[in-house]
């Protein structure tokens, strides 16, 4: 691996299905992940929370806020009148045109946080979003307001999926990274102003094409900041309803065998059930 700096490696989509959860628990147990984010709208979350929470301290466990996959945890007549979330495109359009109902969004955020706490027995260590929905206009303010109200004074990490253009260029950034960076503009500043921590560089975007994941993973480590976060999407062979199901085993196979990976990762220390993991320290020195 080319870069010397350590980084946070976060596996998204925990509990989306059993094949994903099994892979994440396996990698976390081997010290091959720093963090994972749970999709609490999934019916699998209550039954799969215990396995990952048993590894807390080795892996940080956070909320993967979801507004684009499956069904919400309560009625959302504005966003999901059919009972199912729309795809990301309409959510982006509605957020940019101020057509999202902030009260409705905040209610669903609270339900997803409630579901996290009920199954995990703790507040989330961090919060991010499925397809980065947490950074969208309207959603971001509803999320930050909910977190300030629920967890005053707690240094939860809010993931920002944007980076400096020079660093993105070094990684051979795929186009959607530029789109997400534009949609996320101002999110990190808003989060920090509210007292939350954020990563200061981000990688992991892929077009999920048929290319070696090892090559992509090496690219993700270029141009790291002081608090560099890389997202990944491992899974074992699983549901065909998952649009990236075919890709997940390749990520899992690489991550479970990559030489030296555990030594390259930074793991935020746990601070007990009542507090989120300690994200405050730097980790650029090996």
C-alpha positions, 0 to 999 in steps of 0.5 A: 500500500503506497501511502504511510498515513493511517485512515478510517475504513467504514463499511456501509449498509450493515443490516441491509441484508444478512450477507452484508452483515456477515461479511462486516462482522467477519472483517471487524472481528479481524481488525480490518474495519474501523467503523460500520454504519447500520441501516436501521430501516432494515427488518434485519437490524434488530436481530443483527445489532448484537453481533456488531455491538459485541465488537464495539471498541474494535469497530465504531458503529453508527447510523446509516441514515436512509431515505432512498432504500426500502420503506421508512419506519413511519408514515411519510406521506410527502416523501414516500406516499406509496410506503416506499422511499423514492430513488435518490434522484427525486430526493435530490430534486426535492431537496434542492427545490425545498419540496422536502417537508423538514418536519416529516424528515426530522420525524423519520430521523428520530425514528431511525435513531430510536431504532438504533438505540433500541437494538444497540443499547447505545447512541451511534458513534457516528452518522452518515447516509445511504447515498450521502442523503444526510448532506442534502439541503433540508435533510442536513439541517433536520439531522443536525437539529435532531442530533443537537437535541438528542445528544447535547455535548457529545462529539459524534462524528458526522461524515462529510463525503466531499474533499478538496479538488486537488485530492480528488484529482489525485485519486482519478475521481469518478464523476459522481464524487464531484456531484456529491461534493457539490451537493454536500457543499457547506455541510461540514461547516454546518456540522462543526458549527453545531459542535460535531466532528467531521472527517477532513478528507474522503474517498471510496467512490466507485463506478462499480465497473469490472476492475480490480478492487485492489487498484481502486483501494490503492487510489482511495489512499492518495491525498489523505487529510489528517482525518481521512475516511474511506467508505467500502461496501463489502458483502458475501454472495447475497440478494439480487435486489441489491444493485451492487450485490455482484461487486460486494464479494470482490471488496470483501475478498480483498479486505479480508486478505489485504496484507498489512491492512489492520496496521494501516487503520485507525480505530477510535477508542470506545468511551462507554455505552453513554458516550460515542467513540473518541474521534478527537485524536489525530492519526496521521502518525503511524 
